Amino acid sequence: MQNPDLAAADTLKAAILEHPEAVLADADVLRALIGAQDKADRNVVDLRARFLAELEGQLGSLENTHRTVVAAAYENLSGTNQVQRAVLTLLEPDSFAGLLDALQRDLPPILGIDVVRLCLESGAQDVDLPHPVITPMKPGTIRVAATGSPTTPQRAVVLRAAGPHTARLFTGAAGRVKSEALLALDLGAGRLPALLALGAKDPAHFSPDQGGDLLNFLARALERVLRRWLT
């Protein structure tokens, strides 16, 4: 008859060989094995080295995750501060001309971009440019520029690389634009659509995989400022 202790040892050995990861993942088991180092053969020492290697790998993974989380949090905080400064800048002018100046002169350095255009649709045949930041557009062309189609619903924020409509949106400054953010503006009932176009010379500055919540907030704030002056 087999010794019960030997049978239990064989069962335990078979279980460990079948699921060695269970031993490595159990801190209590590993502490007991490491504590038995003086009474065991060198396999226990090898196991400790494996355990330490596992811990080092986990620590490295945690450090990478920590750096990623901190970087994302910092980027989000930085973006929030930029948009808050931009909104305060747009609220400050006491004239419509001052608002247009702020869009052209102050918004690019605050947001870290290179070009800003306020695209306004107009039914007039000949549009006199009141300010270089304004891009006049024919009715229906803003949606086409933002979506590529006159029937595709336009999103509030479009982030993408420069494309076939960049020249139309940014006019003479289009050569500097490699990526763009297009913010739809609703100026109120009875008024044609508008668009705030932000251009960057960095191709990676705006891309579809980025979040647009902060830029959407900027657009909603600008809508309200523009409605006040248009009224």
C-alpha angles and dihedrals in degrees: 000000000000119000108256091224091053091047091051090047091051091049091050092047092051091049092050093048090050095046109021091155089067090064094047091049095051111083094191093054092048092049090054092049093048090047089055092055096112092054098041136071124258093277088080090053089051089050090053090052089051090049092050090049089052090051092049090051092049091047091051091050091049091049091051091049090048092051091048093050093046092048092049092048092048092048091049092048091047091050091049091052091049094052092045090053090047092052092048089050091053092049094053105069116095095205139044090244089053090053091052090049090052091051092052102036108027107030099064097057092042093052095036094241135121110226137029126190130179104210114203126182116223134180093212117111095219116033119196108216107234092186136009092237090066121088110195114213135183119252112281096016097101092065091047091050092049099041107017091238136073091223104041112104111251118234120225091241127025118188117186150126119281112281145168094305097048094094091053093050100042098031112191094004094056092103090070095051118094098156131021145195117210115198116193114224126202108202095185141269115330094017127109120246122274135196136205108214119198117191131193131188089216107089090210097048093092123027135157093249092064124096117252102196096109093046089048089056090050090052093050090050092049090049091059093047092050093047089054093055094041090053 
